[in-house]
Amino acid sequence: MPAARTRRGRTRAGRSVINVVLLLFSVLYLVPLVWMVLASFNAHASFKLSVPSPTTANFRHVLTYDTTFHPMLNGLLLCGGGTLVCVVCSILAAYPLSRFRSRLRRPFLYTVLFSTGLPITAVMIPVYSMFVQVDLIDSMPATTLFLAASALPFGIWLMKNFMDGVPVVLEEAARIDGANSMQVLWRIVLPLMWPGVIVVTIFTFISMWGNFFVPFILLLTPEKLPASVSVFNFLSAHDYTQYGQLSAFSILYSIPVVMLYLVLARRLGGGFALGGALKG
């Protein structure tokens, strides 16, 4: 009994230490968010965390077409188009990797896995040179395609893992009924792995929405820059940082990602609906 109580006491002490450490990390992540919210309502915001006298002047300054709405529209066009292309191509590439066997399958998967860890800064110089040579620099469609291509390895790898969870027997039954490969993919596989498609969509859009380096390098015209690049204006205007307007813009900048998650997260609650499909 004393030994058991000692073990229980050590277990509780260990859990308490872990909870305290996790709480400290949570506070560290929460402090910047609190500073951003308070600074957005402070007319004299600074780098220090302080309680403001409430004002909406910062939001009134940034809620203009040139400052917020046009860059946000550019970002939605770039990231939305890139996400759509990436998700569709990921589905089409993941299906043969998940279902068919080939000697080239494993090397291709290793290549995809390696590409997911390749930093985008490592390839931007040759990409920029290529864009200049083929006269695609400062092109919104070309930048959209490059964003999709840079997110494609992660999308293929994640989509393939989700697709592996769909039973092959369902596809075999559909093929017996006369369905071809595309009909099996769009009518059998995708409805059963729809939560996985949503996860890939959310992760892809978030990674593109916060991408500063690619549009900053490939887009030259100020009217084509997305919000991820235009936020830089608050850091360099008039030789000082406009913390209040920067915080207000950051809150508005995060709204599309939050809305996307809230809209699509409802489809994730039920998980993969495979139980009823396997009966009988």
C-alpha positions in Angstrom: 0.0 0.0 0.0 2.7 2.6 0.8 4.5 1.7 -2.4 1.3 2.1 -4.4 0.6 5.5 -2.8 4.1 6.6 -3.6 3.7 5.6 -7.2 0.4 7.5 -7.3 2.0 10.5 -5.8 4.8 10.5 -8.3 2.3 10.1 -11.2 0.2 13.1 -9.9 3.4 15.2 -9.5 4.5 14.3 -13.0 1.2 15.2 -14.4 1.2 18.5 -12.5 4.6 19.4 -13.9 3.5 18.6 -17.4 0.3 20.6 -17.0 2.3 23.6 -15.7 4.7 23.4 -18.7 1.8 23.2 -21.1 0.1 26.1 -19.4 3.3 28.2 -19.8 3.5 27.4 -23.5 -0.1 28.3 -23.9 0.5 31.7 -22.2 3.5 32.3 -24.5 1.3 31.7 -27.6 -1.6 33.7 -26.1 0.3 36.9 -25.2 1.0 38.0 -28.9 -2.7 37.4 -29.7 -3.7 39.5 -26.7 -1.2 42.3 -27.7 -2.6 42.3 -31.3 -6.2 42.7 -30.1 -5.4 45.4 -27.6 -3.1 47.3 -30.0 -5.8 47.3 -32.7 -8.0 49.4 -30.5 -5.2 51.7 -29.3 -4.7 55.0 -31.1 -1.1 55.2 -29.6 -0.1 51.5 -29.8 3.5 50.6 -29.2 5.6 47.6 -28.9 4.7 47.3 -25.2 1.6 45.5 -24.0 -0.8 48.1 -22.6 -4.5 48.5 -21.9 -5.9 51.0 -24.6 -8.5 53.7 -24.4 -11.0 52.1 -26.9 -11.0 53.5 -30.3 -11.8 52.3 -33.8 -9.5 54.7 -35.6 -7.1 51.9 -36.7 -9.8 49.9 -38.4 -11.2 53.1 -40.1 -7.7 53.7 -41.5 -7.2 50.2 -42.9 -10.7 49.6 -44.1 -10.1 51.1 -47.5 -10.1 49.6 -51.0 -6.4 50.1 -51.7 -5.2 49.1 -48.2 -7.3 46.0 -47.4 -10.1 45.0 -49.8 -8.0 44.9 -53.0 -5.0 43.0 -51.5 -7.5 40.6 -49.8 -9.2 40.0 -53.2 -5.8 39.3 -54.8 -5.0 36.9 -52.0 -8.3 35.1 -52.4 -7.7 34.8 -56.2 -4.2 33.5 -55.8 -4.8 31.2 -52.8 -8.2 30.0 -53.9 -7.1 29.2 -57.4 -3.9 27.6 -56.2 -5.8 25.5 -53.6 -8.3 24.3 -56.2 -5.6 23.3 -58.6 -3.5 21.6 -55.9 -6.5 19.6 -54.4 -7.7 18.4 -57.8 -4.2 17.4 -58.9 -3.5 15.7 -55.5 -6.6 13.6 -55.9 -5.7 12.5 -59.5 -2.1 11.7 -58.5 -2.9 10.0 -55.2 -5.4 7.6 -56.6 -3.0 5.5 -58.8 -0.3 5.7 -56.0 -2.8 4.3 -53.6 -4.4 1.6 -55.8 -1.9 0.5 -58.4 1.5 -1.3 -57.9 4.6 -0.4 -60.0 8.3 -0.5 -59.7 8.4 3.3 -59.9 5.8 3.7 -57.2 8.2 3.6 -54.2 10.8 5.9 -55.8 8.1 8.4 -56.7 6.7 8.4 -53.1 10.2 9.0 -51.8 10.6 11.9 -54.2 7.3 13.3 -53.0 8.3 12.9 -49.4 11.6 14.6 -50.0 9.8 17.5 -51.8 7.6 18.1 -48.8 10.7 19.1 -46.7 12.3 21.2 -49.4 12.3 24.9 -48.3 10.7 27.2 -50.9 13.6 29.6 -50.5 16.0 27.0 -51.9 14.3 27.0 -55.3 13.2 30.6 -55.7 16.3 31.8 -57.5 16.0 29.2 -60.4 12.2 29.7 -60.4 12.6 33.5 -60.7 15.2 33.0 -63.5 12.8 30.6 -65.3 9.9 33.1 -64.9 12.0 35.9 -66.4 13.1 33.8 -69.4 9.6 32.6 -70.3 8.1 36.1 -69.6 5.8 35.0 -66.8 7.1 37.4 -64.2 4.4 39.6 -62.7 1.7 37.2 -63.9 -1.1 36.3 -61.5 -2.0 33.0 -63.2 1.6 31.9 -63.3 2.1 32.7 -59.6 -1.1 30.8 -58.8 0.2 27.7 -60.7 3.6 27.9 -58.9 1.8 28.2 -55.5 -0.2 25.1 -56.4 2.9 23.2 -57.6 4.8 24.1 -54.4 2.0 22.7 -52.2 1.4 19.6 -54.4 3.9 17.2 -52.8 2.3 17.7 -49.3 -1.1 17.4 -50.9 -0.3 14.2 -52.7 1.3 12.6 -49.7 -1.6 13.5 -47.3 -4.3 12.6 -49.9 -2.7 9.3 -50.6 -2.8 8.4 -46.9 -6.5 9.3 -46.6 -7.2 7.3 -49.8 -5.6 4.2 -48.4 -8.3 4.1 -45.8 -11.1 3.5 -48.4 -11.7 -0.3 -48.8 -10.8 -1.6 -52.3 -13.8 -4.0 -52.2 -16.1 -1.1 -52.8 -14.3 -0.2 -56.0 -14.3 -3.8 -57.1 -18.1 -4.0 -56.7 -18.5 -0.7 -58.7 -16.3 -2.1 -61.5 -18.4 -5.2 -61.6 -21.4 -3.0 -62.3 -19.5 -1.4 -65.2 -18.0 1.7 -63.7 -14.7 3.0 -65.1 -11.8 4.4 -63.1 -12.9 8.0 -63.1 -16.5 7.0 -62.1 -15.1 4.9 -59.2 -12.9 7.8 -58.1 -15.5 10.5 -58.2 -18.6 8.4 -57.1 -17.2 5.9 -54.7 -13.8 7.0 -53.3 -14.2 10.7 -52.9 -17.6 10.6 -51.0 -16.0 8.2 -48.5 -12.9 10.3 -48.0 -14.5 13.7 -48.1 -13.2 14.7 -44.7 -9.7 14.0 -45.9 -10.2 16.3 -48.9 -11.4 19.0 -46.5 -8.3 18.6 -44.4 -6.0 18.9 -47.4 -8.0 22.0 -48.6 -7.7 23.7 -45.2 -3.9 23.0 -44.9 -3.2 24.0 -48.5 -5.1 27.3 -48.3 -3.6 28.3 -44.9 0.0 27.6 -46.2 -0.7 29.7 -49.3 -2.5 32.5 -47.5 0.5 33.1 -45.2 3.0 32.8 -48.0 5.0 36.1 -48.2 8.1 35.1 -50.2 6.6 33.7 -53.4 4.3 36.7 -54.4 6.9 39.2 -53.1 9.4 37.7 -55.6 7.2 36.9 -58.6 4.8 39.8 -58.6 6.1 43.3 -59.2 3.0 45.5 -59.7 1.7 46.8 -56.4 -1.9 46.4 -57.6 -1.3 42.6 -57.9 0.2 42.0 -54.5 -1.9 40.0 -52.0 -2.5 40.9 -48.4 0.4 38.7 -47.2 2.8 41.2 -49.0 0.9 44.4 -48.5 1.1 44.0 -44.7 4.8 44.9 -45.2 3.7 48.5 -45.9 2.8 49.0 -42.2 6.3 48.1 -41.2 8.1 50.6 -43.5 5.8 53.5 -44.0 7.1 56.8 -42.7 10.2 55.1 -41.2 8.3 53.7 -38.2 6.0 50.8 -37.5 2.3 51.6 -37.2 1.5 49.1 -34.6 -2.2 50.0 -34.3 -3.0 49.8 -38.0 -0.8 46.7 -38.3 -2.8 44.9 -35.6 -6.1 45.9 -37.1 -5.0 44.7 -40.5 -3.7 41.5 -39.0 -7.1 40.8 -37.5 -8.9 41.4 -40.8 -6.2 39.3 -42.6 -7.0 36.3 -40.4 -10.8 36.4 -41.1 -10.8 34.4 -44.4 -8.8 31.5 -42.8 -11.1 31.4 -39.8 -14.2 31.5 -41.9 -12.9 28.7 -44.2 -12.2 26.6 -41.1 -15.6 27.2 -39.6 -17.4 26.5 -42.8 -15.5 23.3 -43.6 -14.9 22.0 -40.1 -18.6 21.0 -39.8 -17.9 18.3 -42.4 -15.2 16.8 -40.2 -17.3 16.0 -37.2 -18.5 12.6 -38.5 -15.1 11.3 -39.7 -15.0 8.8 -42.5 -18.4 7.2 -43.2 -17.2 3.7 -44.0 -19.2 1.7 -41.5 -22.4 1.6 -43.4 -20.7 1.1 -46.7 -19.1 -2.2 -45.5 -22.3 -3.8 -44.3 -23.4 -6.8 -46.3 
